[in-house]
Amino acid sequence: MSEARTVQAGDVILSNALPLVVIAGPCQLETRDHALMIAERLARACAASGAGFVFKASYDKANRTSLSGRRGPG
C-alpha cells in the first residue's frame, strides 16, 4: 500500500486514505438559481455515495472560441 498523503484546503481534507471528494460544477455560471440547483443535486448525489463534495464553477469564462460566446453573469 502506498504512503498516505493528505492536503487540507480550507475545511476540506483530501487524502488517498480518506473517502473520495468530488470537486465539480458547471463550466460557467448562468444564474444564481441555476448554480444553487446544480450544487444541490451534486451534493445530494455525493452524499448518497459517501463522497465529499466541493462546488467549483467559473464566474467569468473568457476563454471562449467565439467572440459572441457568453462570459457569465455580471
PDB file with SEQRES, HELIX, SHEET and CRYST1 records, atoms N, CA, C and O in Angstrom:
SEQRES   1 A   74  MET SER GLU ALA ARG THR VAL GLN ALA GLY ASP VAL ILE          
SEQRES   2 A   74  LEU SER ASN ALA LEU PRO LEU VAL VAL ILE ALA GLY PRO          
SEQRES   3 A   74  CYS GLN LEU GLU THR ARG ASP HIS ALA LEU MET ILE ALA          
SEQRES   4 A   74  GLU ARG LEU ALA ARG ALA CYS ALA ALA SER GLY ALA GLY          
SEQRES   5 A   74  PHE VAL PHE LYS ALA SER TYR ASP LYS ALA ASN ARG THR          
SEQRES   6 A   74  SER LEU SER GLY ARG ARG GLY PRO GLY                          
HELIX    1 AA1 ARG A   32  SER A   49  1                                  18    
SHEET    1 AA1 2 THR A   6  ALA A   9  0                                        
SHEET    2 AA1 2 VAL A  12  SER A  15 -1                                        
SHEET    1 AA2 2 VAL A  21  ALA A  24  0                                        
SHEET    2 AA2 2 GLY A  52  PHE A  55  1                                        
CRYST1    1.000    1.000    1.000  90.00  90.00  90.00 P 1           1          
ATOM      1  N   MET A   1       0.846  -1.183   0.000  1.00  0.00           N  
ATOM      2  CA  MET A   1       0.000   0.000   0.000  1.00  0.00           C  
ATOM      3  C   MET A   1       0.886   1.238   0.000  1.00  0.00           C  
ATOM      4  O   MET A   1       1.948   1.253   0.623  1.00  0.00           O  
ATOM      5  N   SER A   2       0.444   2.275  -0.701  1.00  0.00           N  
ATOM      6  CA  SER A   2       1.249   3.490  -0.773  1.00  0.00           C  
ATOM      7  C   SER A   2       1.091   4.325   0.491  1.00  0.00           C  
ATOM      8  O   SER A   2       0.152   4.149   1.267  1.00  0.00           O  
ATOM      9  N   GLU A   3       2.029   5.225   0.670  1.00  0.00           N  
ATOM     10  CA  GLU A   3       2.029   6.129   1.819  1.00  0.00           C  
ATOM     11  C   GLU A   3       0.826   7.069   1.745  1.00  0.00           C  
ATOM     12  O   GLU A   3       0.483   7.561   0.671  1.00  0.00           O  
ATOM     13  N   ALA A   4       0.191   7.314   2.888  1.00  0.00           N  
ATOM     14  CA  ALA A   4      -0.950   8.232   2.927  1.00  0.00           C  
ATOM     15  C   ALA A   4      -0.472   9.658   2.689  1.00  0.00           C  
ATOM     16  O   ALA A   4       0.512  10.105   3.281  1.00  0.00           O  
ATOM     17  N   ARG A   5      -1.174  10.357   1.825  1.00  0.00           N  
ATOM     18  CA  ARG A   5      -0.869  11.764   1.543  1.00  0.00           C  
ATOM     19  C   ARG A   5      -2.131  12.572   1.803  1.00  0.00           C  
ATOM     20  O   ARG A   5      -3.228  12.189   1.396  1.00  0.00           O  
ATOM     21  N   THR A   6      -1.957  13.681   2.480  1.00  0.00           N  
ATOM     22  CA  THR A   6      -3.099  14.500   2.875  1.00  0.00           C  
ATOM     23  C   THR A   6      -2.844  15.959   2.527  1.00  0.00           C  
ATOM     24  O   THR A   6      -1.744  16.478   2.715  1.00  0.00           O  
ATOM     25  N   VAL A   7      -3.883  16.608   2.015  1.00  0.00           N  
ATOM     26  CA  VAL A   7      -3.845  18.034   1.709  1.00  0.00           C  
ATOM     27  C   VAL A   7      -5.101  18.652   2.310  1.00  0.00           C  
ATOM     28  O   VAL A   7      -6.200  18.118   2.155  1.00  0.00           O  
ATOM     29  N   GLN A   8      -4.936  19.775   2.994  1.00  0.00           N  
ATOM     30  CA  GLN A   8      -6.088  20.476   3.534  1.00  0.00           C  
ATOM     31  C   GLN A   8      -6.282  21.771   2.760  1.00  0.00           C  
ATOM     32  O   GLN A   8      -5.350  22.557   2.593  1.00  0.00           O  
ATOM     33  N   ALA A   9      -7.511  21.981   2.290  1.00  0.00           N  
ATOM     34  CA  ALA A   9      -7.881  23.205   1.574  1.00  0.00           C  
ATOM     35  C   ALA A   9      -9.072  23.803   2.318  1.00  0.00           C  
ATOM     36  O   ALA A   9     -10.212  23.377   2.129  1.00  0.00           O  
ATOM     37  N   GLY A  10      -8.802  24.778   3.150  1.00  0.00           N  
ATOM     38  CA  GLY A  10      -9.867  25.329   3.988  1.00  0.00           C  
ATOM     39  C   GLY A  10     -10.345  24.273   4.962  1.00  0.00           C  
ATOM     40  O   GLY A  10      -9.552  23.719   5.723  1.00  0.00           O  
ATOM     41  N   ASP A  11     -11.644  23.991   4.942  1.00  0.00           N  
ATOM     42  CA  ASP A  11     -12.221  22.985   5.833  1.00  0.00           C  
ATOM     43  C   ASP A  11     -12.215  21.586   5.227  1.00  0.00           C  
ATOM     44  O   ASP A  11     -12.624  20.629   5.885  1.00  0.00           O  
ATOM     45  N   VAL A  12     -11.761  21.454   3.992  1.00  0.00           N  
ATOM     46  CA  VAL A  12     -11.810  20.173   3.289  1.00  0.00           C  
ATOM     47  C   VAL A  12     -10.461  19.477   3.384  1.00  0.00           C  
ATOM     48  O   VAL A  12      -9.414  20.081   3.147  1.00  0.00           O  
ATOM     49  N   ILE A  13     -10.504  18.195   3.735  1.00  0.00           N  
ATOM     50  CA  ILE A  13      -9.282  17.391   3.790  1.00  0.00           C  
ATOM     51  C   ILE A  13      -9.347  16.365   2.665  1.00  0.00           C  
ATOM     52  O   ILE A  13     -10.287  15.574   2.578  1.00  0.00           O  
ATOM     53  N   LEU A  14      -8.333  16.393   1.807  1.00  0.00           N  
ATOM     54  CA  LEU A  14      -8.225  15.449   0.700  1.00  0.00           C  
ATOM     55  C   LEU A  14      -7.088  14.497   1.012  1.00  0.00           C  
ATOM     56  O   LEU A  14      -6.001  14.924   1.401  1.00  0.00           O  
ATOM     57  N   SER A  15      -7.339  13.200   0.842  1.00  0.00           N  
ATOM     58  CA  SER A  15      -6.309  12.216   1.161  1.00  0.00           C  
ATOM     59  C   SER A  15      -6.600  10.915   0.436  1.00  0.00           C  
ATOM     60  O   SER A  15      -7.754  10.557   0.204  1.00  0.00           O  
ATOM     61  N   ASN A  16      -5.528  10.212   0.082  1.00  0.00           N  
ATOM     62  CA  ASN A  16      -5.710   8.890  -0.503  1.00  0.00           C  
ATOM     63  C   ASN A  16      -6.091   7.859   0.562  1.00  0.00           C  
ATOM     64  O   ASN A  16      -6.342   6.698   0.237  1.00  0.00           O  
ATOM     65  N   ALA A  17      -6.135   8.274   1.829  1.00  0.00           N  
ATOM     66  CA  ALA A  17      -6.539   7.385   2.919  1.00  0.00           C  
ATOM     67  C   ALA A  17      -7.961   7.692   3.403  1.00  0.00           C  
ATOM     68  O   ALA A  17      -8.442   7.066   4.347  1.00  0.00           O  
ATOM     69  N   LEU A  18      -8.628   8.646   2.762  1.00  0.00           N  
ATOM     70  CA  LEU A  18      -9.984   9.044   3.144  1.00  0.00           C  
ATOM     71  C   LEU A  18     -10.928   8.828   1.964  1.00  0.00           C  
ATOM     72  O   LEU A  18     -10.471   8.623   0.839  1.00  0.00           O  
ATOM     73  N   PRO A  19     -12.250   8.872   2.210  1.00  0.00           N  
ATOM     74  CA  PRO A  19     -13.196   8.734   1.095  1.00  0.00           C  
ATOM     75  C   PRO A  19     -12.995   9.822   0.039  1.00  0.00           C  
ATOM     76  O   PRO A  19     -12.463  10.897   0.316  1.00  0.00           O  
ATOM     77  N   LEU A  20     -13.430   9.511  -1.157  1.00  0.00           N  
ATOM     78  CA  LEU A  20     -13.324  10.414  -2.301  1.00  0.00           C  
ATOM     79  C   LEU A  20     -14.008  11.751  -2.030  1.00  0.00           C  
ATOM     80  O   LEU A  20     -15.064  11.796  -1.397  1.00  0.00           O  
ATOM     81  N   VAL A  21     -13.407  12.836  -2.507  1.00  0.00           N  
ATOM     82  CA  VAL A  21     -14.031  14.157  -2.503  1.00  0.00           C  
ATOM     83  C   VAL A  21     -14.161  14.580  -3.964  1.00  0.00           C  
ATOM     84  O   VAL A  21     -13.169  14.667  -4.688  1.00  0.00           O  
ATOM     85  N   VAL A  22     -15.389  14.840  -4.384  1.00  0.00           N  
ATOM     86  CA  VAL A  22     -15.667  15.252  -5.758  1.00  0.00           C  
ATOM     87  C   VAL A  22     -15.643  16.777  -5.827  1.00  0.00           C  
ATOM     88  O   VAL A  22     -16.332  17.450  -5.060  1.00  0.00           O  
ATOM     89  N   ILE A  23     -14.850  17.317  -6.745  1.00  0.00           N  
ATOM     90  CA  ILE A  23     -14.803  18.756  -6.997  1.00  0.00           C  
ATOM     91  C   ILE A  23     -15.453  18.953  -8.359  1.00  0.00           C  
ATOM     92  O   ILE A  23     -14.884  18.580  -9.385  1.00  0.00           O  
ATOM     93  N   ALA A  24     -16.658  19.546  -8.366  1.00  0.00           N  
ATOM     94  CA  ALA A  24     -17.411  19.607  -9.619  1.00  0.00           C  
ATOM     95  C   ALA A  24     -18.362  20.794  -9.640  1.00  0.00           C  
ATOM     96  O   ALA A  24     -18.703  21.365  -8.604  1.00  0.00           O  
ATOM     97  N   GLY A  25     -18.777  21.144 -10.846  1.00  0.00           N  
ATOM     98  CA  GLY A  25     -19.740  22.215 -11.052  1.00  0.00           C  
ATOM     99  C   GLY A  25     -19.754  22.579 -12.520  1.00  0.00           C  
ATOM    100  O   GLY A  25     -19.002  22.009 -13.310  1.00  0.00           O  
ATOM    101  N   PRO A  26     -20.604  23.527 -12.895  1.00  0.00           N  
ATOM    102  CA  PRO A  26     -20.705  23.902 -14.304  1.00  0.00           C  
ATOM    103  C   PRO A  26     -19.483  24.697 -14.764  1.00  0.00           C  
ATOM    104  O   PRO A  26     -18.819  25.358 -13.965  1.00  0.00           O  
ATOM    105  N   CYS A  27     -19.205  24.620 -16.049  1.00  0.00           N  
ATOM    106  CA  CYS A  27     -18.086  25.390 -16.604  1.00  0.00           C  
ATOM    107  C   CYS A  27     -18.327  26.886 -16.466  1.00  0.00           C  
ATOM    108  O   CYS A  27     -17.386  27.663 -16.303  1.00  0.00           O  
ATOM    109  N   GLN A  28     -19.588  27.283 -16.532  1.00  0.00           N  
ATOM    110  CA  GLN A  28     -19.923  28.708 -16.468  1.00  0.00           C  
ATOM    111  C   GLN A  28     -21.226  28.877 -15.709  1.00  0.00           C  
ATOM    112  O   GLN A  28     -22.212  28.202 -16.002  1.00  0.00           O  
ATOM    113  N   LEU A  29     -21.233  29.772 -14.740  1.00  0.00           N  
ATOM    114  CA  LEU A  29     -22.470  30.080 -14.030  1.00  0.00           C  
ATOM    115  C   LEU A  29     -23.397  30.854 -14.953  1.00  0.00           C  
ATOM    116  O   LEU A  29     -22.971  31.791 -15.629  1.00  0.00           O  
ATOM    117  N   GLU A  30     -24.659  30.462 -14.980  1.00  0.00           N  
ATOM    118  CA  GLU A  30     -25.639  31.191 -15.785  1.00  0.00           C  
ATOM    119  C   GLU A  30     -26.453  32.130 -14.908  1.00  0.00           C  
ATOM    120  O   GLU A  30     -26.542  33.328 -15.179  1.00  0.00           O  
ATOM    121  N   THR A  31     -27.042  31.581 -13.860  1.00  0.00           N  
ATOM    122  CA  THR A  31     -27.795  32.390 -12.904  1.00  0.00           C  
ATOM    123  C   THR A  31     -27.543  31.832 -11.509  1.00  0.00           C  
ATOM    124  O   THR A  31     -27.030  30.723 -11.360  1.00  0.00           O  
ATOM    125  N   ARG A  32     -27.900  32.597 -10.502  1.00  0.00           N  
ATOM    126  CA  ARG A  32     -27.753  32.138  -9.118  1.00  0.00           C  
ATOM    127  C   ARG A  32     -28.610  30.892  -8.891  1.00  0.00           C  
ATOM    128  O   ARG A  32     -28.149  29.923  -8.287  1.00  0.00           O  
ATOM    129  N   ASP A  33     -29.852  30.914  -9.372  1.00  0.00           N  
ATOM    130  CA  ASP A  33     -30.742  29.763  -9.189  1.00  0.00           C  
ATOM    131  C   ASP A  33     -30.189  28.514  -9.864  1.00  0.00           C  
ATOM    132  O   ASP A  33     -30.281  27.417  -9.313  1.00  0.00           O  
ATOM    133  N   HIS A  34     -29.621  28.673 -11.042  1.00  0.00           N  
ATOM    134  CA  HIS A  34     -29.023  27.545 -11.766  1.00  0.00           C  
ATOM    135  C   HIS A  34     -27.857  26.965 -10.968  1.00  0.00           C  
ATOM    136  O   HIS A  34     -27.738  25.747 -10.837  1.00  0.00           O  
ATOM    137  N   ALA A  35     -27.006  27.823 -10.442  1.00  0.00           N  
ATOM    138  CA  ALA A  35     -25.858  27.371  -9.647  1.00  0.00           C  
ATOM    139  C   ALA A  35     -26.319  26.623  -8.400  1.00  0.00           C  
ATOM    140  O   ALA A  35     -25.765  25.576  -8.066  1.00  0.00           O  
ATOM    141  N   LEU A  36     -27.327  27.154  -7.711  1.00  0.00           N  
ATOM    142  CA  LEU A  36     -27.825  26.502  -6.499  1.00  0.00           C  
ATOM    143  C   LEU A  36     -28.466  25.153  -6.809  1.00  0.00           C  
ATOM    144  O   LEU A  36     -28.303  24.205  -6.041  1.00  0.00           O  
ATOM    145  N   MET A  37     -29.192  25.051  -7.923  1.00  0.00           N  
ATOM    146  CA  MET A  37     -29.809  23.792  -8.314  1.00  0.00           C  
ATOM    147  C   MET A  37     -28.744  22.733  -8.608  1.00  0.00           C  
ATOM    148  O   MET A  37     -28.859  21.592  -8.160  1.00  0.00           O  
ATOM    149  N   ILE A  38     -27.720  23.110  -9.354  1.00  0.00           N  
ATOM    150  CA  ILE A  38     -26.646  22.167  -9.672  1.00  0.00           C  
ATOM    151  C   ILE A  38     -25.910  21.747  -8.401  1.00  0.00           C  
ATOM    152  O   ILE A  38     -25.645  20.562  -8.200  1.00  0.00           O  
ATOM    153  N   ALA A  39     -25.581  22.709  -7.548  1.00  0.00           N  
ATOM    154  CA  ALA A  39     -24.869  22.399  -6.305  1.00  0.00           C  
ATOM    155  C   ALA A  39     -25.676  21.450  -5.433  1.00  0.00           C  
ATOM    156  O   ALA A  39     -25.119  20.514  -4.858  1.00  0.00           O  
ATOM    157  N   GLU A  40     -26.980  21.679  -5.329  1.00  0.00           N  
ATOM    158  CA  GLU A  40     -27.833  20.815  -4.504  1.00  0.00           C  
ATOM    159  C   GLU A  40     -27.868  19.391  -5.041  1.00  0.00           C  
ATOM    160  O   GLU A  40     -27.757  18.433  -4.276  1.00  0.00           O  
ATOM    161  N   ARG A  41     -28.023  19.251  -6.345  1.00  0.00           N  
ATOM    162  CA  ARG A  41     -28.083  17.907  -6.945  1.00  0.00           C  
ATOM    163  C   ARG A  41     -26.754  17.171  -6.814  1.00  0.00           C  
ATOM    164  O   ARG A  41     -26.729  15.979  -6.509  1.00  0.00           O  
ATOM    165  N   LEU A  42     -25.657  17.875  -7.044  1.00  0.00           N  
ATOM    166  CA  LEU A  42     -24.347  17.240  -6.901  1.00  0.00           C  
ATOM    167  C   LEU A  42     -24.079  16.856  -5.447  1.00  0.00           C  
ATOM    168  O   LEU A  42     -23.567  15.770  -5.177  1.00  0.00           O  
ATOM    169  N   ALA A  43     -24.422  17.738  -4.514  1.00  0.00           N  
ATOM    170  CA  ALA A  43     -24.215  17.448  -3.093  1.00  0.00           C  
ATOM    171  C   ALA A  43     -25.029  16.232  -2.674  1.00  0.00           C  
ATOM    172  O   ALA A  43     -24.536  15.381  -1.933  1.00  0.00           O  
ATOM    173  N   ARG A  44     -26.268  16.143  -3.140  1.00  0.00           N  
ATOM    174  CA  ARG A  44     -27.129  15.005  -2.809  1.00  0.00           C  
ATOM    175  C   ARG A  44     -26.549  13.698  -3.365  1.00  0.00           C  
ATOM    176  O   ARG A  44     -26.524  12.684  -2.668  1.00  0.00           O  
ATOM    177  N   ALA A  45     -26.087  13.722  -4.611  1.00  0.00           N  
ATOM    178  CA  ALA A  45     -25.514  12.522  -5.230  1.00  0.00           C  
ATOM    179  C   ALA A  45     -24.245  12.084  -4.510  1.00  0.00           C  
ATOM    180  O   ALA A  45     -24.037  10.892  -4.284  1.00  0.00           O  
ATOM    181  N   CYS A  46     -23.399  13.041  -4.151  1.00  0.00           N  
ATOM    182  CA  CYS A  46     -22.162  12.706  -3.439  1.00  0.00           C  
ATOM    183  C   CYS A  46     -22.469  12.144  -2.056  1.00  0.00           C  
ATOM    184  O   CYS A  46     -21.858  11.161  -1.638  1.00  0.00           O  
ATOM    185  N   ALA A  47     -23.410  12.756  -1.346  1.00  0.00           N  
ATOM    186  CA  ALA A  47     -23.770  12.275  -0.009  1.00  0.00           C  
ATOM    187  C   ALA A  47     -24.323  10.855  -0.080  1.00  0.00           C  
ATOM    188  O   ALA A  47     -24.021  10.031   0.784  1.00  0.00           O  
ATOM    189  N   ALA A  48     -25.124  10.562  -1.090  1.00  0.00           N  
ATOM    190  CA  ALA A  48     -25.709   9.232  -1.240  1.00  0.00           C  
ATOM    191  C   ALA A  48     -24.651   8.164  -1.492  1.00  0.00           C  
ATOM    192  O   ALA A  48     -24.841   6.999  -1.143  1.00  0.00           O  
ATOM    193  N   SER A  49     -23.544   8.563  -2.097  1.00  0.00           N  
ATOM    194  CA  SER A  49     -22.480   7.597  -2.398  1.00  0.00           C  
ATOM    195  C   SER A  49     -21.354   7.613  -1.372  1.00  0.00           C  
ATOM    196  O   SER A  49     -20.390   6.858  -1.494  1.00  0.00           O  
ATOM    197  N   GLY A  50     -21.472   8.471  -0.362  1.00  0.00           N  
ATOM    198  CA  GLY A  50     -20.443   8.531   0.679  1.00  0.00           C  
ATOM    199  C   GLY A  50     -19.244   9.387   0.326  1.00  0.00           C  
ATOM    200  O   GLY A  50     -18.229   9.352   1.022  1.00  0.00           O  
ATOM    201  N   ALA A  51     -19.348  10.158  -0.750  1.00  0.00           N  
ATOM    202  CA  ALA A  51     -18.236  11.020  -1.167  1.00  0.00           C  
ATOM    203  C   ALA A  51     -18.433  12.428  -0.622  1.00  0.00           C  
ATOM    204  O   ALA A  51     -19.561  12.872  -0.411  1.00  0.00           O  
ATOM    205  N   GLY A  52     -17.327  13.120  -0.397  1.00  0.00           N  
ATOM    206  CA  GLY A  52     -17.392  14.530  -0.050  1.00  0.00           C  
ATOM    207  C   GLY A  52     -17.653  15.342  -1.306  1.00  0.00           C  
ATOM    208  O   GLY A  52     -17.593  14.808  -2.414  1.00  0.00           O  
ATOM    209  N   PHE A  53     -17.942  16.625  -1.145  1.00  0.00           N  
ATOM    210  CA  PHE A  53     -18.262  17.450  -2.307  1.00  0.00           C  
ATOM    211  C   PHE A  53     -17.771  18.874  -2.118  1.00  0.00           C  
ATOM    212  O   PHE A  53     -17.965  19.473  -1.060  1.00  0.00           O  
ATOM    213  N   VAL A  54     -17.130  19.413  -3.153  1.00  0.00           N  
ATOM    214  CA  VAL A  54     -16.733  20.816  -3.220  1.00  0.00           C  
ATOM    215  C   VAL A  54     -17.307  21.368  -4.523  1.00  0.00           C  
ATOM    216  O   VAL A  54     -17.025  20.841  -5.599  1.00  0.00           O  
ATOM    217  N   PHE A  55     -18.110  22.428  -4.427  1.00  0.00           N  
ATOM    218  CA  PHE A  55     -18.684  23.052  -5.617  1.00  0.00           C  
ATOM    219  C   PHE A  55     -17.660  23.996  -6.227  1.00  0.00           C  
ATOM    220  O   PHE A  55     -17.083  24.832  -5.532  1.00  0.00           O  
ATOM    221  N   LYS A  56     -17.438  23.858  -7.535  1.00  0.00           N  
ATOM    222  CA  LYS A  56     -16.472  24.701  -8.235  1.00  0.00           C  
ATOM    223  C   LYS A  56     -17.065  25.076  -9.578  1.00  0.00           C  
ATOM    224  O   LYS A  56     -17.472  24.205 -10.346  1.00  0.00           O  
ATOM    225  N   ALA A  57     -17.117  26.360  -9.863  1.00  0.00           N  
ATOM    226  CA  ALA A  57     -17.615  26.827 -11.155  1.00  0.00           C  
ATOM    227  C   ALA A  57     -16.878  28.102 -11.534  1.00  0.00           C  
ATOM    228  O   ALA A  57     -16.252  28.748 -10.694  1.00  0.00           O  
ATOM    229  N   SER A  58     -16.961  28.450 -12.802  1.00  0.00           N  
ATOM    230  CA  SER A  58     -16.341  29.687 -13.272  1.00  0.00           C  
ATOM    231  C   SER A  58     -17.380  30.784 -13.320  1.00  0.00           C  
ATOM    232  O   SER A  58     -18.486  30.577 -13.820  1.00  0.00           O  
ATOM    233  N   TYR A  59     -17.033  31.947 -12.803  1.00  0.00           N  
ATOM    234  CA  TYR A  59     -17.933  33.099 -12.840  1.00  0.00           C  
ATOM    235  C   TYR A  59     -17.788  33.836 -14.168  1.00  0.00           C  
ATOM    236  O   TYR A  59     -18.784  34.221 -14.779  1.00  0.00           O  
ATOM    237  N   ASP A  60     -16.563  34.030 -14.610  1.00  0.00           N  
ATOM    238  CA  ASP A  60     -16.293  34.749 -15.856  1.00  0.00           C  
ATOM    239  C   ASP A  60     -15.440  33.853 -16.736  1.00  0.00           C  
ATOM    240  O   ASP A  60     -14.237  33.721 -16.510  1.00  0.00           O  
ATOM    241  N   LYS A  61     -16.044  33.248 -17.722  1.00  0.00           N  
ATOM    242  CA  LYS A  61     -15.346  32.305 -18.590  1.00  0.00           C  
ATOM    243  C   LYS A  61     -14.960  33.024 -19.876  1.00  0.00           C  
ATOM    244  O   LYS A  61     -15.718  33.014 -20.847  1.00  0.00           O  
ATOM    245  N   ALA A  62     -13.796  33.642 -19.886  1.00  0.00           N  
ATOM    246  CA  ALA A  62     -13.383  34.476 -21.017  1.00  0.00           C  
ATOM    247  C   ALA A  62     -12.651  33.702 -22.111  1.00  0.00           C  
ATOM    248  O   ALA A  62     -12.275  34.294 -23.123  1.00  0.00           O  
ATOM    249  N   ASN A  63     -12.440  32.415 -21.939  1.00  0.00           N  
ATOM    250  CA  ASN A  63     -11.644  31.673 -22.922  1.00  0.00           C  
ATOM    251  C   ASN A  63     -12.533  30.939 -23.929  1.00  0.00           C  
ATOM    252  O   ASN A  63     -12.337  29.752 -24.186  1.00  0.00           O  
ATOM    253  N   ARG A  64     -13.482  31.632 -24.480  1.00  0.00           N  
ATOM    254  CA  ARG A  64     -14.366  31.069 -25.498  1.00  0.00           C  
ATOM    255  C   ARG A  64     -13.727  31.218 -26.879  1.00  0.00           C  
ATOM    256  O   ARG A  64     -12.947  32.139 -27.122  1.00  0.00           O  
ATOM    257  N   THR A  65     -14.075  30.292 -27.776  1.00  0.00           N  
ATOM    258  CA  THR A  65     -13.550  30.380 -29.138  1.00  0.00           C  
ATOM    259  C   THR A  65     -14.372  31.339 -29.990  1.00  0.00           C  
ATOM    260  O   THR A  65     -13.899  31.808 -31.025  1.00  0.00           O  
ATOM    261  N   SER A  66     -15.597  31.635 -29.563  1.00  0.00           N  
ATOM    262  CA  SER A  66     -16.457  32.555 -30.303  1.00  0.00           C  
ATOM    263  C   SER A  66     -16.489  33.910 -29.610  1.00  0.00           C  
ATOM    264  O   SER A  66     -16.632  33.981 -28.390  1.00  0.00           O  
ATOM    265  N   LEU A  67     -16.357  34.983 -30.381  1.00  0.00           N  
ATOM    266  CA  LEU A  67     -16.418  36.326 -29.803  1.00  0.00           C  
ATOM    267  C   LEU A  67     -17.792  36.626 -29.224  1.00  0.00           C  
ATOM    268  O   LEU A  67     -17.920  37.462 -28.329  1.00  0.00           O  
ATOM    269  N   SER A  68     -18.820  35.951 -29.727  1.00  0.00           N  
ATOM    270  CA  SER A  68     -20.176  36.190 -29.237  1.00  0.00           C  
ATOM    271  C   SER A  68     -20.573  35.223 -28.119  1.00  0.00           C  
ATOM    272  O   SER A  68     -21.714  35.244 -27.658  1.00  0.00           O  
ATOM    273  N   GLY A  69     -19.635  34.374 -27.681  1.00  0.00           N  
ATOM    274  CA  GLY A  69     -19.929  33.413 -26.620  1.00  0.00           C  
ATOM    275  C   GLY A  69     -20.202  34.088 -25.287  1.00  0.00           C  
ATOM    276  O   GLY A  69     -19.646  35.145 -24.988  1.00  0.00           O  
ATOM    277  N   ARG A  70     -21.065  33.467 -24.486  1.00  0.00           N  
ATOM    278  CA  ARG A  70     -21.399  34.009 -23.168  1.00  0.00           C  
ATOM    279  C   ARG A  70     -20.180  33.973 -22.258  1.00  0.00           C  
ATOM    280  O   ARG A  70     -19.337  33.082 -22.365  1.00  0.00           O  
ATOM    281  N   ARG A  71     -20.095  34.954 -21.358  1.00  0.00           N  
ATOM    282  CA  ARG A  71     -18.997  35.004 -20.393  1.00  0.00           C  
ATOM    283  C   ARG A  71     -19.483  34.786 -18.979  1.00  0.00           C  
ATOM    284  O   ARG A  71     -18.666  34.674 -18.065  1.00  0.00           O  
ATOM    285  N   GLY A  72     -20.764  34.723 -18.770  1.00  0.00           N  
ATOM    286  CA  GLY A  72     -21.303  34.543 -17.434  1.00  0.00           C  
ATOM    287  C   GLY A  72     -22.033  35.779 -16.969  1.00  0.00           C  
ATOM    288  O   GLY A  72     -22.049  36.788 -17.674  1.00  0.00           O  
ATOM    289  N   PRO A  73     -22.647  35.722 -15.782  1.00  0.00           N  
ATOM    290  CA  PRO A  73     -23.419  36.851 -15.280  1.00  0.00           C  
ATOM    291  C   PRO A  73     -22.525  38.033 -14.931  1.00  0.00           C  
ATOM    292  O   PRO A  73     -21.326  37.885 -14.690  1.00  0.00           O  
ATOM    293  N   GLY A  74     -23.133  39.190 -14.911  1.00  0.00           N  
ATOM    294  CA  GLY A  74     -22.389  40.363 -14.474  1.00  0.00           C  
ATOM    295  C   GLY A  74     -21.892  41.173 -15.602  1.00  0.00           C  
ATOM    296  O   GLY A  74     -21.245  42.198 -15.388  1.00  0.00           O  
TER     297      GLY A  74                                                      
END                                                                             
